[in-house]
Amino acid sequence: MLNPADDAFVQKLAEAVPDLWMGVPEPRYLEEPRGRWKGQAGVLAKPANTAQVSALMAFCHAARVGVVPYGGGTGLVGGQVCSDGPAPVLVSLEKMTALRAMDAQSLVIEAGATLQAVQDHAASAGRRFPLTLASQGSAQIGGCLATNAGGVNVLRYGNARALCLGLEVVLADGTIWHGLKRLAKDNTGYDLRDLMIGAEGSLGLITAASLRLYEPPAVEGTAVFAVTSPQAAVELLGLAQARFAGCVSAFELISGWGLGFLRAVGPEVHLPFAQDPDWSVLIDLGLPAGMEAEAAFADLYEAAGDRVTDAVVAQSAAQAAQLWQMRESIPLANRRIGAISSHDIAVPVAAIPDFIAEATVLLNAMGDFRLNCFGHVGDGNLHFNVFPAEGRSRSDYDAPPVMEAVHKLVVERFDGSISAEHGIGRLKVGELARTADPAKLAMMQAVKTALDRRGILNPGVILSAPHKA
Amino acid sequence: MLNPADDAFVQKLAEAVPDLWMGVPEPRYLEEPRGRWKGQAGVLAKPANTAQVSALMAFCHAARVGVVPYGGGTGLVGGQVCSDGPAPVLVSLEKMTALRAMDAQSLVIEAGATLQAVQDHAASAGRRFPLTLASQGSAQIGGCLATNAGGVNVLRYGNARALCLGLEVVLADGTIWHGLKRLAKDNTGYDLRDLMIGAEGSLGLITAASLRLYEPPAVEGTAVFAVTSPQAAVELLGLAQARFAGCVSAFELISGWGLGFLRAVGPEVHLPFAQDPDWSVLIDLGLPAGMEAEAAFADLYEAAGDRVTDAVVAQSAAQAAQLWQMRESIPLANRRIGAISSHDIAVPVAAIPDFIAEATVLLNAMGDFRLNCFGHVGDGNLHFNVFPAEGRSRSDYDAPPVMEAVHKLVVERFDGSISAEHGIGRLKVGELARTADPAKLAMMQAVKTALDRRGILNPGVILSAPHKA
């Protein structure tokens, strides 16, 4: 069992690691974006370098005190806030933001750098780091890797895992794993890098990463197509891939409810169609030199036939940004409306239309809801969020049965995922335990015990905390 | 310590799993392509389904008998042949080849299917499974995944790991992990899939996999460019990516020595240039509809300036196949010449020219060698193979110092990989232990112990066998 980071411990830690910044965390370090969890911490530490992280971890390990990593604080599943059990040390790597190296294919950067900073470094060298999230101004690259962040360009470039070449990680006992390789291929033993990525800080603390850089496409274009149905959206994706395989950078489904929410509660954004279509898709193409984006979209529109009822092709970078602002504002509008239950699910791409149809029937039978379903249809990943009927409040509804019904459908009918990109955090620990393959759960526990035998790393994330188990 | 699969054990196993095919292995099951290792086995088992694999593993686990998985037998590092220690059960999944499911984005197939069969299934549905190896007619998909196979299309599509969506795995104690998800995104806990991929059968036995399928590019073309130097090759790759980002499917470096070997010892193939250039690159482009491959290559040739001295663009699929036959025949010519030491190394792409230059100087100082350096320059992965001087034999040379010198340069000077795509097997266990980060080795051992506490899975692969440790 763990010990709390109490005053006596903090004082000894200060003596053991004399130059380590420590203090009382401001309230923002104990909050998360949806306001569902409230964190606690004995102390906030802000190490300045990997050696300090190592000394800190070794000390916590010896004292059996929990360590909770705090990145940009943008995670949606409570991975960054420890709300019960012995008070942990909260660790922020915000002082560790150095760009350690960069060439045409990769860069090496410390974990506290924001995703925006990583993108900016890449752009300064004429390259691109393609991971793109609405929260990239705050989200830190360490957190993006710890949660295997997704976003809107996964279709083309893969998620955070696919974009990472190597890691520097401080393990539970303070040992430093020097794994900052910058290699596209390296078959020298077990894939510990990908084990750390997505482990949400429960197997090690990522202190730096080497990341893939890409040449930006020679020609880029953005358009929104109004489609007649989710089935039409999936077929349109197939038509796009047949023409532009490898060049479809984003393919995002937007529902009429999402546009309606934007009109009702803002933020104020430009909406492309005078009358909001029930379904539309936002498409980015990144094409070879010699092609024209507008002609490519026209070709796709022609091929789509009656699957598509209207389209707007951005005529400038500013118009493209407007279309993306619409897409990226949907989560904020959702928050203003107030979801009863939010679901970050994945099913096979071909099953998307059936999933939407069956989930809608299921929920309509359960109550009077508004369903805003949107997201990364090219990855089979939908944010299927359930809202109160107009004029009613989320407190009128019972949330757990809604979540359980959606997850049951996802898992049992479609062999899908109850967390496509947000992770498990503390929010979905019970749902994971309830729905996952037993052999997978047993392996995860065995790996956790093997790499963090005292259970000090982000206790309660992914797997139940020792004091709860 | 392990027990041998002796006659008494085999008889009890036959009673415990009555329908399991067992017999004495033919010699080919105890050999590997380069003839360096000779295997041993108490018995060869050919399970017909996952339940039989599970029963077999549970029985071996209880009896503490080692299990060595044998795929297509094409691996180059001895992962499939156990040459010492207690005789293991050799397990071939060659009876398990069923295609379990297929849609436009993925297929699910059993591990004993050959890579060629997987490609053929995909092609029959108008799709492509892009993993491509010279040995794909024999190599089984289970082995490709266990070794995280690479090949010539990694640049565009990634290695076997990137192409796998889910796995069914039998664990050391016979437990079946049902992980055949068909999802592009799934952040529900630790990445056990990628842990199994590349573990070379030492953490579990892969019995089936769900694999990504791709839309074939609308327009495809192949060309070979004669370049003035490795530096010119790397710069040409940069020019190609700037024009055709996402559409460069393969970019293979070929040395004059390789072409000379083909002329000297065959196999007889068509060579594109009357006079063999010192360096050339074989390029595949897969472009969007509306482009022309010949024009794209002409544009690239123009942009390359004096980096390129000649080029041949395939005018037909048959000509493209000829060019690829040249590339794929190089390993056979190498085998006929007889390498002193072969190295499957990776360095950052930008460091390729320096690596070749420095390794050449280093080896020239060590003795009189011919160096055939070729491979996947787009991935930073070279097969840097060292041959005797003309008229001399490999037995005139001392191989270990050559390998150690090359690996030392790769690791210490370039932070590279001593096994980019072939894996560790039994051949490089010592080299890995000598060169890897200590924290990485300790984590690998902890994971191995956590998932296979009796050490029965492919003993001696990647990490030292218990009887040697």
Interface residues (C-beta under 8 A of the other chain):
Chain A: D103 A104 Q105 S106 T147 N148 G150 V154 L155 R156 G158 N159 R161 A162 L171 T175 I176 W177 H178 G179 L180 K181 R182 L183 A184 K185 D186 N187 T188 G189 Y190 D191 L192 D194 L195 I197 G198 A199 L203 Y214 E215 P216 P217 A218 G238 Q241 A242 R243 F244 A245 G246 C247 G286 L287 P288 A289 G290 M291 A295 A296 D299 A346 V347 P348 V349 A350 H376 G378 D379 G380 N381 D415 G416 S417 I418 S419 A420 E421 H422 G423 I424 K428 L432 A436 D437 A439 K440 L441 A442 M443 M444 A446 V447 K448 T449 A450 L451 I462 L463
Chain B: D103 A104 Q105 S106 T147 N148 G150 V154 L155 R156 G158 N159 R161 A162 L171 T175 I176 W177 H178 G179 L180 K181 R182 L183 A184 K185 D186 N187 T188 G189 Y190 D191 L192 D194 L195 I197 G198 A199 L203 Y214 E215 P216 P217 A218 G238 Q241 A242 R243 F244 A245 G246 C247 G286 L287 P288 A289 G290 M291 A295 A296 D299 A346 V347 P348 V349 A350 H376 D379 G380 N381 D415 G416 S417 I418 S419 A420 E421 H422 G423 I424 K428 L432 A436 D437 A439 K440 L441 A442 M443 M444 A446 V447 K448 T449 A450 L451 I462 L463
